[in-house]
Amino acid sequence: MMSSNASVTYFIPLLDVGKESARWNRVYKVLTEPKPDIVSTPREIIWKKNKSTLYYHPAKEKKYQVPLFIVYSLHNKPYILDIGEGSSVVGGLTERGYDVYFLDWGSPGYEDSEITLDDYILDYLENGVKRALRHSGAKEISMIGYCLGGTVAAIFASLTKLPIKNLVLATVPIDFSIGIVPDKWLKGLQKGVINFDRLSEVYGVIPSEIMYGLFRGLSPVYVSPMINLISRAHDADYVEKWRRMDKWTKDSASFSSAAFKQLFNELYKDNKLLKGELKIGGRKVDLKNITCSFFVFSTSRDTLILEKQSLPVIDMVSSEDKTYQVFEGGHVSLALTGKFAIFADKWLSSRSQEI
């Protein structure tokens, strides 16, 4: 259809009613149907401690002697890294010949309010890695840390005497003086005007609903997916991945009060890890103690962890074999598109003792 006004011509696109009707019907269906089941990569439970579980995912055809141990964030559920065939980080790694151990921290209950970051790192993680080494019979292990799990993995690697051969950190926050929150909020937190101690003390364990609300308010990762669903509702494969992602974003873990206070006061407020002032179990955390082969990468469109939050770590470790890269993608899309396993394998393959 075309209309004219003097010398200016306007083109008005015709609306494809059938296509638009199909689009909005699919959007409605996705938003009202039950959440999808998440089918894990084949696995077995080899160790449990309290709410935490260590899973073993055997390689489809084992190609490497050095197994992988994955550490994910404490404030989200870890199945984003094993969210279904075609999108699974874990599955992508087992397909490439790696045995994978995956630690699920679990969601703490009220009785777990006094669990600290020290406990998670020096007890849960330390013993989980020991169990993986014993189960695998390997002399060394590679550790992969994603997001805040990368922060935990870096702290652990700087303190442990266990044989960590390779350390891979993906979209990892190290410098907590900058971030995605508005500047006034960040300054308020750093000056003590914003304080989460009272919230932690009242609840004992921060409920999953509050954790979800906190992070939903801080990042567009919880807003833009709805726009993407509407614009790509015609793509059945994309919609299926969207449904899994949507389930995960709304399925937050609870958080122990003691660990929550440590996280915000010692990392976000005082930035002690970057300053070399953080103590875990009474020992100072010095990332210079990390000497193993080291790979850290960021993504170009990350709306949760900025590249400049990760970049300092490359100069803080003592590893002679160290690599820093930036890949195209976003914080979560890195996991959902299968690219994570490709990037990790390209670097790990020559450092994992091929059978």
Disulfide bonds with the S-S distance in Angstrom:
none
